[in-house]
Each structure stands twice: as C-alpha cells, then as structure tokens.
C-alpha cells in the first residue's frame, strides 16, 4: 500500500518544539489499541497541532476524521482533479492559496469565474475545497487557515443548487475532523442572496465557527477588511489587492493539487483498505 506522505518531517516539528514526543507516543499507543486505520507520525503531528496538543481532544478529532471520511459521501471519493466533475468546477470557481501567509495563517481565496448558476455544482465545489485545504497541510508546520470567499455573482438562483445532503458533511469535516484550524471565514461583497443562503446553512455551524464568520458588504466592507483584518498586499488585484491576477494563484494551486495525486490516492487507500 502506498504511504501517505507530506512535505515535512515529524521529527523536525518535534525538534522545533511544536509537538512533544511524549504526546506523540501517547497518541500512537492509543491508536494502536483501536480498530482505526494506522496513521503515520506526520498525520499524528498535524492532529496534535490542530488541537493545541490536547491529547484527549486530539483522539476525538481522529475518530471524527475517520467517521467523516468513511461515510459514503462524494466529498472524499475519487479525488482526482483530472476527473470530469473537478475539471468542470475548476473552470467555474477560482481556488487560490495565496503566496504569503498572514501572521502564520495560510490564506485561501475562492471566487467565481463563471457566475451562471446552471454550472454551479455544490458537491464538486466542496470536494475541491476540501482537497485544497488538505494541500495546505503539506506545507512546513501548518498552523491555521483563513478562508476568504468573494461572492460577487452569487444569486438567488444559486441557492437552488445548494445540496443539503453534502453541506452538513462538509461543515462537520472542517469543524470537527480536518487537522487544520479555521481562524476566520471572511465573506467579501456579501449580498442579499448570500445572507439568504447563510441562513439555510447556519444550523450546521457550531458556535465556534459561527463567531469566526465575518461579512463585508460592498466597497465600504472591503475598506474595513483591509484596514482592520488583512492588508491588501496579500491579495490579488481582482479584489483590490496589490498582487497579480487570481488566475495565477488558482493555476498554481491546481498544479499543486494535481501533483499531490499520490497523496489523495494513498489517503483513500489508507481508510478504505482498512475496512
């Protein structure tokens, strides 16, 4: 079976003092006493970092991770950006991990390329979203992530395309299972359609995540975003930032996700081969 590999080494994370060797050993011993799939040290380190090295919370997160991913859900099956559904959604939305972290947080920006609601596919959008978030975990010592969504072009017709089977699974995964902390969720150019959609999905948001959602409406909202939250030098020109086009960072992110196919294949075999 192919090994799930990362772009960092657990020994380095321990040596730098981000994770304690004793905590890793405790978690490894606990995992071996369960019927859960075996995780390598890099995976265990990620779970420890994401739970602030609270071993008991970490155990629950690992259990939730496998509970989410072994459920029969399209979000975690056949994860290959060359598949038709993901190739299509990569032409509908932009999925861009931006080049510089802000105060240690990775910045993930999404927006529309194609605003035609007929072409919007919730399962594929969220599937790609999860893949991009997991690509962030490949980076050296990932701390947390700030997710920014530019919703210009989102309409009431898009609401009819929301998939109420997949959305709860997605929010359960990012809130209780993925070994990556969501520091904030910024919604740019929020409009009435977006607020209507948010009211639909709000029941699946835990209090912790709900308090991290920040809405920014119109140009005044963007000024507030840049002045109070993150400077514009971190963002592409399409949202008034100082960087080049979001297309550049979208394409770079898609290349990275494509190059991580070995990871997605091995990760799926790790959990499905265990059953």
C-alpha positions in Angstrom: 0.0 0.0 0.0 1.3 3.5 -0.9 2.4 5.6 2.1 0.6 8.9 2.9 3.5 11.4 2.5 3.8 15.0 3.4 6.2 17.9 2.6 7.6 18.0 6.1 9.1 15.6 8.7 7.5 14.9 12.1 11.0 14.8 13.7 11.6 18.4 12.6 8.3 19.6 14.1 9.2 17.9 17.4 12.7 19.3 17.4 11.3 22.8 16.9 9.1 22.4 20.0 5.7 22.5 18.3 4.8 19.0 19.4 6.0 16.9 22.4 7.5 13.5 21.8 5.5 12.1 24.8 2.2 13.3 23.3 3.0 11.7 20.0 3.9 8.5 21.7 0.7 8.6 23.8 -1.4 9.2 20.7 0.4 6.4 18.7 -0.2 3.9 21.6 -3.8 4.9 21.8 -4.4 4.5 18.1 -2.8 1.0 18.1 -5.4 0.0 20.7 -8.3 0.9 18.5 -9.7 -0.6 15.3 -9.0 2.7 13.4 -6.5 2.7 10.5 -2.9 3.3 11.3 -1.7 6.9 10.9 1.9 7.9 10.3 3.8 10.3 12.6 3.2 13.3 10.2 -0.5 12.8 10.3 -0.5 12.5 14.1 1.6 15.6 14.4 -1.0 17.5 12.3 -3.8 16.4 14.6 -1.8 17.4 17.7 -1.0 20.9 16.3 -4.7 21.4 15.3 -5.9 20.6 18.8 -3.2 22.7 20.6 -1.6 19.5 21.8 -4.6 18.4 23.8 -4.2 14.7 23.5 -7.8 13.8 24.6 -9.3 16.4 22.2 -6.9 15.0 19.5 -8.3 11.5 20.0 -11.8 12.7 19.4 -10.7 14.6 16.3 -9.0 11.5 14.8 -12.2 9.5 15.4 -14.3 12.2 13.7 -11.8 12.3 10.8 -12.4 8.6 10.0 -16.1 8.8 10.8 -16.4 11.6 8.2 -14.2 10.1 5.6 -15.5 6.6 5.7 -19.1 7.7 5.3 -20.4 7.2 1.8 -20.0 10.7 0.6 -18.9 12.1 -2.7 -16.6 14.6 -1.0 -14.0 12.0 -0.2 -14.2 9.5 -3.1 -12.3 9.6 -6.4 -10.4 12.8 -5.6 -8.6 13.5 -8.8 -8.6 17.0 -10.4 -8.5 15.3 -13.8 -11.9 13.8 -13.3 -14.7 15.5 -15.2 -16.5 16.9 -12.2 -13.4 18.6 -10.7 -12.2 19.8 -14.1 -15.5 21.4 -14.6 -15.7 23.1 -11.2 -12.1 24.4 -11.7 -13.5 26.4 -14.6 -16.5 27.7 -12.6 -14.6 28.9 -9.5 -11.2 30.1 -8.5 -9.5 28.2 -5.7 -6.3 30.0 -4.8 -3.9 29.5 -1.9 -2.2 32.9 -1.8 1.6 33.0 -1.8 2.3 34.6 1.6 0.9 33.6 5.0 -0.5 36.3 7.2 0.8 36.0 10.8 1.4 32.3 10.2 -2.1 31.7 8.7 -2.4 30.3 5.2 -4.8 32.4 3.0 -7.3 30.5 0.8 -9.3 32.7 -1.6 -12.3 31.5 -3.6 -14.4 33.4 -6.1 -16.4 32.9 -9.3 -15.0 32.6 -12.8 -18.4 31.6 -14.2 -21.5 33.1 -12.4 -24.1 31.1 -14.4 -25.9 29.2 -11.7 -26.6 26.3 -14.0 -22.9 25.5 -14.0 -22.5 25.6 -10.2 -22.2 22.2 -8.5 -22.2 22.2 -4.7 -20.6 18.7 -4.2 -17.8 19.4 -6.7 -17.2 22.8 -5.2 -16.9 21.5 -1.7 -14.9 18.5 -2.8 -12.3 20.8 -4.4 -12.4 23.0 -1.4 -11.5 20.0 0.9 -8.7 19.0 -1.5 -7.2 22.5 -1.4 -7.4 22.6 2.4 -5.6 19.3 2.6 -3.0 20.6 0.2 -2.2 23.3 2.8 -1.4 20.5 5.3 1.6 19.6 3.1 3.4 22.8 4.0 6.0 23.1 6.7 4.4 23.4 10.1 0.9 24.5 9.1 -0.8 26.4 11.9 -4.2 27.5 10.7 -6.1 28.8 7.7 -8.1 31.9 6.9 -10.7 31.3 4.2 -11.8 34.3 2.1 -14.8 34.0 -0.3 -15.6 36.7 -2.9 -19.3 36.1 -3.5 -19.8 38.6 -6.3 -22.1 36.9 -8.9 -23.8 34.7 -6.3 -27.6 35.0 -6.9 -30.8 33.6 -5.5 -30.8 31.0 -8.3 -27.5 29.6 -6.9 -29.5 28.8 -3.7 -31.5 26.3 -5.6 -28.2 24.5 -6.4 -27.3 24.0 -2.8 -27.0 20.3 -1.9 -28.4 19.9 1.7 -27.0 16.3 1.9 -23.4 17.3 1.2 -23.3 20.6 3.1 -23.7 19.2 6.6 -20.9 16.6 5.8 -18.6 19.4 4.7 -19.2 21.5 7.8 -18.8 18.5 10.1 -15.5 17.8 8.5 -14.0 21.3 8.7 -15.3 21.8 12.2 -14.6 18.5 13.9 -12.3 16.4 11.8 -9.8 18.1 9.5 -6.4 18.7 11.3 -6.4 22.3 10.4 -7.8 25.2 12.4 -10.1 27.7 10.6 -9.0 31.0 12.1 -11.6 33.1 10.3 -14.0 33.0 7.4 -14.4 36.3 5.5 -17.2 36.7 3.0 -16.5 39.6 0.7 -19.1 41.6 -1.2 -21.9 39.9 0.8 -25.3 40.4 -0.8 -28.9 39.5 0.0 -28.7 36.2 -1.8 -25.7 35.3 0.2 -27.4 36.2 3.5 -30.4 34.0 2.5 -28.0 31.1 1.7 -26.2 31.6 5.0 -29.5 31.4 6.9 -30.0 28.0 5.3 -26.6 26.6 6.3 -26.4 28.3 9.7 -27.9 25.3 11.6 -24.8 23.2 10.7 -22.4 25.8 12.0 -21.1 25.2 15.5 -20.9 28.3 17.7 -17.1 28.4 17.4 -17.1 28.7 13.6 -20.2 30.9 13.5 -18.4 33.5 15.6 -15.5 33.4 13.1 -17.6 34.3 10.1 -17.2 38.0 9.1 -19.3 39.6 6.4 -18.0 42.5 4.3 -20.6 44.2 2.1 -19.7 46.4 -0.9 -16.7 48.7 -1.2 -17.0 50.0 2.3 -16.8 46.5 3.6 -13.6 45.9 1.6 -12.0 49.0 3.1 -12.9 47.7 6.5 -11.4 44.3 5.6 -8.1 45.8 4.5 -7.9 48.3 7.4 -9.0 46.0 10.2 -8.2 42.5 9.1 -5.6 41.8 6.5 -3.5 44.3 4.4 -4.2 44.4 0.7 -0.6 43.5 -0.2 -1.6 39.9 0.5 -4.4 39.7 -2.1 -4.8 39.7 -5.9 -5.9 42.7 -7.9 -9.4 41.4 -8.6 -10.4 42.3 -5.0 -8.3 45.5 -4.9 -5.1 43.9 -3.7 -1.5 44.6 -4.7 -0.8 41.1 -6.1 -1.2 40.0 -9.7 -4.3 38.2 -11.0 -6.1 35.5 -9.0 -5.8 33.3 -12.2 -2.0 32.9 -11.5 -2.6 31.6 -7.9 -5.6 29.5 -9.0 -3.5 27.8 -11.6 -0.6 27.4 -9.2 -2.9 25.8 -6.6 -4.5 23.5 -9.2 -1.0 22.3 -10.2 -0.1 21.6 -6.6 -3.3 19.6 -6.0 -2.7 17.7 -9.2 0.9 17.0 -8.1 -0.5 15.6 -4.8 -2.4 12.8 -6.5 -0.1 10.3 -4.8 -1.3 11.7 -1.5 -5.0 11.6 -2.3 -4.7 8.0 -3.7 -2.7 6.8 -0.7 -5.0 8.6 1.8 -8.1 7.0 0.3 -6.5 3.5 0.4 -5.4 4.1 4.0 -9.0 4.4 5.2 -10.9 2.2 2.6 -8.4 -0.6 2.6 -8.7 -0.9 6.4 -12.4 -1.8 6.3 
